[in-house]
Amino acid sequence: MRGSTMKPRLMMWLAVVAGVVLVLAVAWAAILWTRPEPIRIAFANSLSGPSAPAGTESLVATQLAIDEVNAKGGVNGRPIELVLFDDASNPAVARANAEAIADSPCVAVLGHYLSSASLAAAPVYKNARIPALTGGAAADDLTSGNEYYFRALSPISAQARSIAEHLRAVMREPKVRLVHTPDSYGKSFVRGFAAAYPTEQLRVFGLDAAPGRIGSMDEALNAAVQEPGPGVIVVGAAADYIADIVKALRRRGVKGTIITTQGAGRESYLKNFVDEPEEKAHSGFFSENLYAASSLIFDSAGVAAQGFAAEYKAKAGTSPSWVGGGAYDAARLMVDALKRAAVDRRFMGQGIQKRSDSKVADRDRMRRALAAIDSPKSAVVGLTGLLYFNANRDIPRPIRMGFFHFGRFVTAPLQLVRIDQPAGIDLDAEQEKGHVIAFEGRRNWIQRVVYTGIDIIRVGRIDVKQNSFNVDFYLWMRFAGDDEAQTHVEFPALLDRGAFDPARPIKAGQEDGLSYRLYRINGDFKARFDLHDYPFDRQELRLHFQNTEQRRELVTYVIDRFGLRLADDGSSRAEDGAYSGLQLWRFLGLNYFVESQSSGSTLGKASLFGAEAMTEFAGFDAVIMLRRTSAIYMLKNLLPLFLLVLVVFATLFFPETMFRERVTIPVTSILASAVLLVAVNGQIGDVGYTVVVEEMFYIFFVLCLMTILAGYRHEKLRDAGRKRAAVVLDHAAQIIYAGTVLAVIVVLYRRYAV
């Protein structure tokens, strides 16, 4: 009898489970059915082979940009999907991949890193009418005459011209020996360099070699090394050639300055030398006096680039270089083109159709959307400024000169900054002052780079109510030349103006060929505290200075990574006695940022009335990150509230004879906690929003009211003879009360637990 009863019950439960599974399957199918088809972008890069590290960096940076867009809903509700193609640093493989991309549903291509791979794939993309955008390949021939290839950086001829002008204006080298490869990249470099450097001071040596085989370089390199007289050696070659050439030159006894293209302008490039016997015997054998051009050097980069570097570091575990920055900017440009194409009928008509018969039209509309990013008004905000294509589909990005020092790639002390908008600038007067230099009609600012450090001695006080903090710290600057203008800075948030006088350093002199100034500053600084999460809040104490006497094109402040002994990500996390006096705070880290202040005001100058140019002034930030020790705070300030929570909860278990206490105790608790809330608010001052600690009090007030109503209703039910209902009401109130308190604890723990 028992078995016959169990069988129908088992069948019933199986039917219930099957029904639930069926409902879930139908719901999942409905979700998949309604999920919009993604927009596919091909990512073609060196994911294996000699250039795999650069390709991997490009992929991580690109994925960061794509993830940002997809997290916000994609483009018109459609996610973007990267389809990976590995060109293995091989032109033949790149061409084969290009043919596969042409047959794929991808509407555009991001890649390649190497110019040789890009040039091999370019004809296929053009025939397939699919737009391609690279953030790394710089050979001039790539975009010349190919309306389907775009480049998110300057072509190599423009970079070569910048290097030549830097040599003439900054290094003042009378003689240059230029060695180059015979490929399209090397020829473009020679063409650009020779156009900007005096012929009588230039000797050109053509190499004939493949990456990894330097034997055929012997004759040309020997001739370059044996050339009499002083001078620097400039290497006009792509990234896959540079290491072999530098090794050969150093082994031939060249100890002087070598300048390379931006293919070597990243710290990870030094891995090409670590296994060499000379490097093991003498660290820096190959990298001493090694310079490189670069479109992005992070020690002198602004807030946007520093933010990208932090995100990249969190995802990849290593710091990015210009390679990742270029890939990120290229992805941002591609996403912007997708958005423009999706909303502007000039490009898309009815949008990307994603049908087999609309593939060619979709790709052509994407090409036109990219080409429309052609002026400052239509530009995309990039890591180093506005991004827009010129008539040759290149982006005239500024080139910085950097050098290797103790394994780090840092910005050189003097830079050239192109003058793009001369309106309102007395160029002749600036040239007489030595601020501007001209080359064949092109004029550039000479910018001084100031290596800057802020070292915290002690944070003495944090006053949240008064929005201020006290700090004692060292400030130092190292810069080229004897001009004191770059030390004329001010701290806008410093309350005691007499605490800092730029004309009175505690130490001044020369250090390693640079002028050196050291200051000690102790004072109160104004702060803006974000107290939304109080008392579980994190705060940033910002030390900011700016130079409002000289524009950013003349002076810029960079992070002194050596003087500060920073980690690879540009932050300092070593906790020491500087923060030991802050009993309620825990030190998290110290970050540095290059800052700038823009001014669009004409200051009443008639020459600026019709100009769109903005004046920027350089600045520098040190940000101390702290977290409040919430456990200590709550123990000192909120212990009475926790006791009141327990007391009120206990009233839900009082017997019927204590009805009066069930009502009066919650009322008294509300009054007591209100007084406590006033005291807590007195610690934080007037804020125009609700903070977490106030929300905790408000929840307690609601629980007290619920307890009062439960007690009142219990008494009514008991008087009506419904004792069972009164007991059920008490149990429900107990569960709601305890559940609410537990939910608050869980939410706070999940949100703020470290």
MARMI-14316 format. One line per field, with one value per residue (C-alpha): x, y, z; residue number from 1. Coordinates in steps of 0.1 Angstrom, whole numbers. Layout:
<recs>
X	c(X ...)
Y	c(Y ...)
Z	c(Z ...)
k	c(NUM ...)
</recs>
This chain:
<recs>
X	c(0 28 47 16 13 49 49 22 40 74 57 42 76 92 65 71 109 103 79 104 132 109 99 136 145 118 128 165 155 135 164 187 161 156 194 206 232 266 285 317 351 381 412 443 476 508 494 523 558 585 560 536 541 531 501 490 492 472 445 442 439 414 393 393 378 352 342 335 311 294 290 269 247 268 259 221 217 240 272 305 324 361 370 407 431 468 492 521 543 544 533 521 500 486 475 458 441 429 413 395 384 371 348 337 308 331 323 358 394 416 452 480 510 538 540 551 519 497 512 506 470 461 454 430 411 409 395 370 361 365 379 410 424 459 473 509 519 536 549 538 527 500 475 488 464 443 411 402 432 433 461 457 492 516 533 570 581 565 580 615 611 603 634 655 642 648 684 689 671 677 707 724 743 763 766 742 748 715 713 680 664 656 619 590 593 630 627 598 620 649 627 612 645 665 638 644 682 710 724 760 757 739 754 730 738 714 712 702 691 662 652 673 701 726 754 744 745 783 795 770 773 811 810 787 808 841 828 851 840 815 778 748 735 699 682 654 639 607 605 615 649 659 672 696 709 715 733 755 764 772 793 813 822 795 790 774 739 716 682 655 620 591 592 617 600 588 603 594 616 646 637 655 688 685 699 729 763 773 740 746 781 772 735 726 753 728 704 727 724 696 668 635 606 572 537 530 553 534 555 545 510 478 449 432 464 471 435 440 473 457 429 454 476 445 436 470 492 518 521 512 533 525 515 486 477 476 454 431 428 422 394 378 379 363 336 329 326 301 280 280 271 242 226 237 217 245 265 241 207 187 217 240 217 240 226 246 235 243 279 296 273 278 315 315 293 318 346 327 320 357 366 342 363 384 385 387 349 343 373 374 390 420 447 469 443 419 420 410 423 440 436 459 439 467 465 492 500 529 560 579 616 624 655 663 677 680 656 629 618 614 607 638 645 637 609 596 559 543 525 492 472 494 465 472 508 536 558 586 589 587 615 637 632 643 609 602 623 615 623 613 582 573 575 578 578 609 594 613 605 606 611 590 586 565 575 551 568 537 499 491 453 422 393 362 339 362 371 408 439 474 504 542 561 591 588 616 622 649 651 674 688 690 657 637 604 594 597 572 543 514 492 457 444 471 454 485 501 532 540 555 578 592 620 633 643 660 685 695 723 731 724 733 735 701 692 679 655 642 614 598 561 540 505 467 451 415 399 366 356 331 311 284 298 306 318 330 344 377 392 417 439 450 482 480 502 501 522 501 530 541 519 521 539 569 570 555 559 565 567 603 600 636 636 603 613 579 564 558 523 535 522 538 522 549 532 555 555 540 505 509 492 459 443 410 426 444 469 461 485 501 495 510 494 504 477 469 445 428 416 394 394 408 418 405 432 418 442 424 388 385 408 395 427 428 457 468 490 509 503 511 491 500 470 471 445 431 403 385 389 352 354 371 348 317 330 336 306 279 280 250 230 239 228 195 189 192 170 142 144 141 108 92 96 81 50 16 19 46 26 35 72 68 56 77 111 110 98 126 151 140 146 180 192 180 204 231 224 228 262 273 262 281 313 308 293 267 265 238 232 224 254 254 255 223 206 215 197 167 163 165 137 115 122 112 79 73 79 55 28 33 29 -2 -18 -9 -28 -59 -59 -56 -85 -106 -98 -76 -46 -33 -33 -14 13 16 20 48 67 63 76 106 114 111 132 160 159 162 191 208 202 217 248 252 248 273 298 295 298 326 345 381)
Y	c(0 24 16 23 57 66 59 85 110 103 107 140 154 142 160 191 190 183 212 236 225 230 265 274 260 280 311 307 300 332 352 338 343 380 387 410 397 412 436 417 434 415 418 409 410 392 369 345 348 374 403 383 405 436 418 406 441 454 428 436 473 468 445 472 497 471 460 497 500 467 474 504 484 483 502 507 477 454 442 444 411 408 380 371 364 357 369 354 384 369 388 356 346 381 380 346 360 390 367 349 383 393 363 367 388 413 449 463 453 465 457 449 458 453 474 443 424 455 461 424 425 460 450 423 447 472 446 434 470 464 493 486 507 502 517 504 501 533 527 556 533 517 546 563 556 531 548 517 518 542 548 560 576 595 579 570 598 623 606 607 644 650 630 651 683 672 664 699 719 700 677 701 672 684 649 620 585 570 532 519 488 486 478 503 513 521 540 561 569 580 602 620 623 636 663 679 674 692 669 679 666 634 600 573 535 510 476 444 419 399 400 376 374 402 387 406 438 436 458 486 486 486 516 534 527 536 569 595 623 626 622 600 569 569 536 538 503 486 470 435 448 472 448 431 464 478 446 448 485 480 450 471 495 522 536 569 579 556 569 544 546 541 503 502 529 507 491 456 459 455 418 414 420 403 369 384 377 414 424 398 410 447 457 484 474 478 503 530 561 545 569 562 582 574 587 580 580 574 594 626 615 631 619 600 580 574 560 537 525 516 497 479 470 456 434 423 426 446 482 493 511 532 500 495 532 532 501 516 548 528 508 541 555 524 524 560 553 525 549 575 550 538 572 592 584 599 567 539 546 521 510 479 452 423 403 384 407 439 431 452 482 479 479 509 528 521 534 566 570 566 591 616 619 645 677 689 693 657 644 616 622 600 594 623 646 649 622 629 618 641 638 608 590 594 611 637 627 644 624 625 616 592 573 542 546 517 497 524 543 580 613 632 666 687 682 698 706 714 748 738 770 801 825 850 840 865 839 863 875 839 829 858 845 810 795 788 773 772 746 753 771 747 761 743 752 740 724 718 686 689 657 661 643 647 627 627 632 632 636 653 658 651 674 662 688 717 700 703 683 690 675 680 669 674 687 685 694 685 702 713 748 775 792 794 799 763 765 793 771 776 753 766 745 757 777 793 811 818 781 779 803 790 815 799 762 745 730 741 730 706 669 646 675 689 718 707 724 710 725 715 725 721 735 730 722 725 693 679 648 624 612 591 559 574 557 531 558 560 595 610 638 657 678 698 725 744 769 798 818 796 777 739 739 755 735 702 683 646 619 613 576 571 597 583 547 539 506 497 511 545 542 540 516 514 524 541 565 593 580 565 595 588 564 561 558 531 540 525 541 572 579 606 623 648 675 705 735 749 784 795 831 858 879 908 905 915 891 861 872 850 822 788 779 773 781 752 754 725 710 680 659 636 618 600 573 564 542 549 521 516 490 514 542 522 509 544 562 536 512 528 524 486 482 500 477 447 463 471 436 421 439 417 388 406 389 404 419 442 459 494 487 473 507 531 515 519 555 562 545 567 598 585 575 609 626 602 610 647 640 619 646 672 653 655 690 700 678 680 643 612 592 555 561 582 554 530 553 557 519 517 543 523 491 510 522 486 473 499 490 453 458 479 454 425 441 447 411 398 420 405 370 362 351 328 356 378 351 348 386 385 358 377 409 390 375 408 427 401 396 434 437 407 420 454 436 414 444 465 436 428 464 476 445 446)
Z	c(0 9 -24 -44 -27 -33 -71 -80 -57 -74 -108 -98 -87 -119 -138 -118 -124 -162 -164 -147 -170 -200 -189 -184 -218 -235 -216 -226 -262 -262 -248 -275 -302 -292 -287 -314 -338 -330 -353 -361 -365 -376 -354 -375 -356 -346 -320 -326 -340 -332 -327 -305 -274 -294 -309 -275 -261 -290 -284 -247 -254 -282 -260 -233 -257 -270 -235 -225 -254 -249 -212 -222 -246 -277 -308 -311 -287 -308 -292 -310 -314 -323 -347 -342 -371 -364 -391 -372 -382 -417 -448 -466 -436 -434 -470 -465 -435 -455 -480 -451 -437 -471 -471 -435 -422 -407 -416 -409 -398 -369 -377 -385 -363 -387 -419 -439 -429 -435 -470 -479 -468 -481 -518 -506 -484 -512 -536 -510 -502 -465 -444 -423 -395 -380 -348 -354 -391 -402 -438 -461 -489 -468 -470 -501 -529 -508 -497 -477 -453 -424 -398 -362 -361 -383 -413 -409 -432 -408 -378 -395 -402 -365 -355 -380 -366 -330 -339 -354 -328 -295 -299 -324 -340 -370 -385 -388 -401 -412 -417 -431 -445 -482 -477 -480 -444 -446 -479 -464 -434 -455 -477 -447 -428 -458 -465 -431 -426 -444 -472 -464 -428 -437 -447 -457 -456 -470 -454 -471 -445 -431 -395 -375 -401 -398 -419 -450 -430 -424 -452 -447 -410 -411 -434 -411 -380 -397 -410 -395 -371 -343 -348 -340 -358 -368 -375 -401 -398 -386 -351 -364 -376 -349 -323 -347 -360 -325 -314 -345 -339 -302 -309 -334 -307 -311 -276 -287 -293 -314 -324 -336 -348 -324 -330 -302 -281 -253 -223 -233 -263 -241 -238 -271 -253 -220 -231 -249 -231 -233 -215 -188 -182 -183 -178 -203 -228 -257 -242 -229 -251 -270 -280 -298 -311 -297 -301 -264 -234 -201 -177 -196 -205 -193 -172 -200 -208 -171 -166 -196 -182 -149 -166 -188 -158 -139 -169 -182 -152 -171 -181 -217 -242 -273 -290 -266 -267 -305 -306 -280 -300 -332 -315 -302 -338 -352 -326 -332 -369 -361 -340 -367 -393 -372 -367 -397 -429 -450 -442 -434 -450 -429 -409 -411 -426 -417 -447 -472 -500 -479 -469 -496 -489 -451 -455 -479 -455 -427 -449 -455 -418 -410 -437 -422 -391 -409 -387 -351 -351 -360 -340 -315 -281 -278 -251 -263 -277 -306 -333 -369 -403 -428 -466 -467 -440 -414 -380 -376 -340 -322 -318 -285 -280 -252 -240 -220 -185 -160 -181 -182 -213 -202 -219 -231 -213 -244 -269 -301 -301 -335 -337 -353 -345 -347 -344 -315 -311 -319 -335 -344 -308 -294 -319 -306 -271 -282 -275 -312 -340 -377 -403 -440 -430 -401 -367 -334 -297 -278 -247 -215 -197 -159 -140 -110 -77 -46 -15 15 48 70 67 99 99 78 87 68 83 72 39 45 53 65 48 50 18 -4 -40 -65 -101 -125 -159 -187 -187 -161 -167 -135 -153 -150 -111 -110 -99 -75 -54 -58 -29 -4 22 36 6 25 30 -5 -23 -57 -54 -22 -26 2 -23 -58 -81 -110 -109 -138 -163 -152 -129 -96 -72 -39 -18 15 20 51 52 50 17 7 -3 -18 1 -14 16 -1 14 48 71 46 23 3 0 -23 -10 -41 -42 -74 -87 -120 -139 -152 -165 -194 -217 -218 -252 -234 -202 -191 -159 -160 -134 -121 -120 -109 -82 -68 -72 -86 -95 -132 -130 -118 -83 -48 -23 3 36 61 90 68 76 110 127 109 134 115 80 61 34 0 -24 -39 -76 -98 -128 -154 -155 -177 -173 -204 -209 -238 -227 -250 -220 -241 -268 -302 -320 -303 -311 -342 -330 -319 -301 -264 -241 -219 -188 -174 -140 -119 -94 -65 -52 -18 -16 19 32 64 90 94 121 145 135 142 175 187 173 165 194 211 178 177 213 205 176 200 226 202 187 222 227 200 225 255 271 268 303 290 263 275 273 238 227 249 243 205 209 233 210 181 202 214 179 166 190 180 143 150 166 136 112 132 124 86 83 58 27 1 -2 20 33 42 79 76 56 85 109 87 84 122 125 101 122 154 138 126 162 176 151 157 195 190 165 188 216 194 182 218 229 201 212 183 202 175 150 175 179 141 139 165 146 113 129 144 110 92 118 119 81 75 99 83 48 57 71 40 16 35 36 -1 -11 12 25 14)
k	c(1 2 3 4 5 6 7 8 9 10 11 12 13 14 15 16 17 18 19 20 21 22 23 24 25 26 27 28 29 30 31 32 33 34 35 36 37 38 39 40 41 42 43 44 45 46 47 48 49 50 51 52 53 54 55 56 57 58 59 60 61 62 63 64 65 66 67 68 69 70 71 72 73 74 75 76 77 78 79 80 81 82 83 84 85 86 87 88 89 90 91 92 93 94 95 96 97 98 99 100 101 102 103 104 105 106 107 108 109 110 111 112 113 114 115 116 117 118 119 120 121 122 123 124 125 126 127 128 129 130 131 132 133 134 135 136 137 138 139 140 141 142 143 144 145 146 147 148 149 150 151 152 153 154 155 156 157 158 159 160 161 162 163 164 165 166 167 168 169 170 171 172 173 174 175 176 177 178 179 180 181 182 183 184 185 186 187 188 189 190 191 192 193 194 195 196 197 198 199 200 201 202 203 204 205 206 207 208 209 210 211 212 213 214 215 216 217 218 219 220 221 222 223 224 225 226 227 228 229 230 231 232 233 234 235 236 237 238 239 240 241 242 243 244 245 246 247 248 249 250 251 252 253 254 255 256 257 258 259 260 261 262 263 264 265 266 267 268 269 270 271 272 273 274 275 276 277 278 279 280 281 282 283 284 285 286 287 288 289 290 291 292 293 294 295 296 297 298 299 300 301 302 303 304 305 306 307 308 309 310 311 312 313 314 315 316 317 318 319 320 321 322 323 324 325 326 327 328 329 330 331 332 333 334 335 336 337 338 339 340 341 342 343 344 345 346 347 348 349 350 351 352 353 354 355 356 357 358 359 360 361 362 363 364 365 366 367 368 369 370 371 372 373 374 375 376 377 378 379 380 381 382 383 384 385 386 387 388 389 390 391 392 393 394 395 396 397 398 399 400 401 402 403 404 405 406 407 408 409 410 411 412 413 414 415 416 417 418 419 420 421 422 423 424 425 426 427 428 429 430 431 432 433 434 435 436 437 438 439 440 441 442 443 444 445 446 447 448 449 450 451 452 453 454 455 456 457 458 459 460 461 462 463 464 465 466 467 468 469 470 471 472 473 474 475 476 477 478 479 480 481 482 483 484 485 486 487 488 489 490 491 492 493 494 495 496 497 498 499 500 501 502 503 504 505 506 507 508 509 510 511 512 513 514 515 516 517 518 519 520 521 522 523 524 525 526 527 528 529 530 531 532 533 534 535 536 537 538 539 540 541 542 543 544 545 546 547 548 549 550 551 552 553 554 555 556 557 558 559 560 561 562 563 564 565 566 567 568 569 570 571 572 573 574 575 576 577 578 579 580 581 582 583 584 585 586 587 588 589 590 591 592 593 594 595 596 597 598 599 600 601 602 603 604 605 606 607 608 609 610 611 612 613 614 615 616 617 618 619 620 621 622 623 624 625 626 627 628 629 630 631 632 633 634 635 636 637 638 639 640 641 642 643 644 645 646 647 648 649 650 651 652 653 654 655 656 657 658 659 660 661 662 663 664 665 666 667 668 669 670 671 672 673 674 675 676 677 678 679 680 681 682 683 684 685 686 687 688 689 690 691 692 693 694 695 696 697 698 699 700 701 702 703 704 705 706 707 708 709 710 711 712 713 714 715 716 717 718 719 720 721 722 723 724 725 726 727 728 729 730 731 732 733 734 735 736 737 738 739 740 741 742 743 744 745 746 747 748 749 750 751 752 753 754)
</recs>
